Amino acid sequence: MSRVGLKPITLPDKVSVDVKDGAVVVKGPKGSLTTPMPKGISASVEEGGLTFVRANEERQTRAFHGLARSLANNAILGVTQGFERRLAIVGVGYRAIAKGKKVEFNLGYSHPVVFDPPAGIEVLVEDQTKLVVRGMDKQQVGQVSAELRALRSPDPYKGKGVRYEDETIRLKAGKTGA
């Protein structure tokens, strides 16, 4: 049995938490995030910590208990430190160029692909082949990273494309020529 939901979250100095109408509002140095509370879970701020209590012992409520705590913890980490995801572009001639907030990709198509990140997300081009996606919302950082990867998924034969920096691509063997 998971006991993630039972552990209280200690609040850093510069973070304030308000519990309102089935949601947890977290404010910190980087901004503000709102996390919805699942049905059957209630939160309270006590002695510099955030605790979660479930209404009953049903299977779904127990699952939501740990989920609610994890989402609130991610919001607290997001407004204090933020999250980032690193991507690498592999392939001859494949590159990214920053043009203001937008990023232009040359990924082997007949045209360049222009990506405009949503509000609250920053896409940095460290090198022509290295990208960093930063933001305070962990879910949004992951979603934008997945959308960038989907622009040209890694090829299973040569490994060319956009991939996560820590991702390992297992290459398939090609045809054996006679």
Residue pairs with C-beta under 8 A, 6 or more apart in sequence:
1 62
2 62
2 66
4 65
4 66
4 69
4 70
5 41
5 52
5 54
5 62
5 65
5 66
5 67
5 68
5 69
6 52
6 65
7 69
8 46
8 49
8 50
8 51
9 49
9 50
9 51
9 69
9 72
9 73
9 76
10 48
10 49
11 17
11 45
11 48
11 49
11 50
11 76
12 28
12 76
12 80
14 28
14 29
14 80
15 26
15 27
15 28
15 76
15 79
15 80
16 26
16 27
16 28
17 24
17 25
17 26
17 27
17 45
17 50
17 72
17 76
18 24
18 25
18 27
19 25
19 37
19 42
19 43
19 44
19 45
22 36
22 37
23 34
23 35
23 36
23 37
24 34
24 35
24 37
24 43
24 50
24 72
24 75
25 32
25 33
25 34
25 35
26 32
26 33
26 34
26 35
26 72
26 75
26 76
26 78
26 79
27 79
28 76
28 79
28 80
29 79
29 80
30 78
30 79
30 80
30 82
30 136
31 79
31 120
31 136
32 79
33 75
33 78
33 79
33 136
33 137
34 75
35 68
35 71
35 72
35 74
35 75
36 71
37 43
37 68
38 64
38 67
38 68
39 61
39 64
40 54
40 55
40 56
40 58
40 60
40 61
40 64
41 52
41 53
41 54
41 55
41 61
41 64
41 65
41 68
42 52
42 53
42 55
43 50
43 51
43 52
43 53
43 68
43 72
44 50
44 51
44 53
50 72
50 76
52 65
52 68
52 69
52 72
54 61
54 62
54 64
54 65
55 61
74 83
74 138
74 139
77 83
77 138
78 135
78 136
78 137
78 138
79 136
82 134
82 135
82 136
83 134
83 135
83 136
83 137
83 138
83 141
84 132
84 133
84 134
84 135
84 141
85 132
85 133
85 141
85 142
85 145
85 164
86 130
86 131
86 132
86 133
86 164
86 165
86 166
87 130
87 131
87 132
87 133
87 145
87 148
87 149
87 162
87 163
87 164
87 165
88 129
88 130
88 131
88 162
88 163
88 164
88 165
89 95
89 96
89 105
89 107
89 128
89 129
89 130
89 131
89 161
89 162
90 129
90 154
90 159
90 160
90 161
90 162
90 163
91 107
91 108
91 152
91 158
91 160
91 161
92 160
93 106
93 108
94 105
94 106
94 107
94 108
94 129
94 152
94 160
94 161
94 162
95 105
95 106
95 128
95 129
96 103
96 104
96 105
96 106
96 125
96 128
96 129
96 131
97 103
97 104
97 105
97 106
97 125
97 128
98 104
98 123
98 124
98 125
99 114
101 116
101 117
101 122
101 123
102 114
102 115
102 116
102 117
103 114
103 115
103 117
103 123
103 125
103 131
104 112
104 113
104 114
104 115
105 112
105 113
105 114
105 115
105 151
105 152
105 162
106 112
106 113
107 113
107 151
107 152
107 161
107 162
108 152
108 160
109 152
113 151
115 123
115 147
115 148
115 151
117 123
117 133
117 144
118 140
118 144
120 135
120 136
120 137
120 140
121 133
121 134
121 135
121 137
121 140
121 141
121 144
122 133
122 134
122 135
123 131
123 132
123 133
123 134
123 144
123 148
124 131
124 132
124 133
124 134
125 131
126 132
130 165
131 148
131 162
133 141
133 144
133 145
133 148
134 141
135 141
135 144
145 164
148 162
149 161
149 162
149 163
149 164
151 162
152 160
152 161
152 162
153 161
153 162
154 160
154 161
154 162
154 163
154 167
154 169
155 161
156 169
156 170
156 171
156 172
157 171
157 172
157 174
158 171
159 169
159 171
163 169
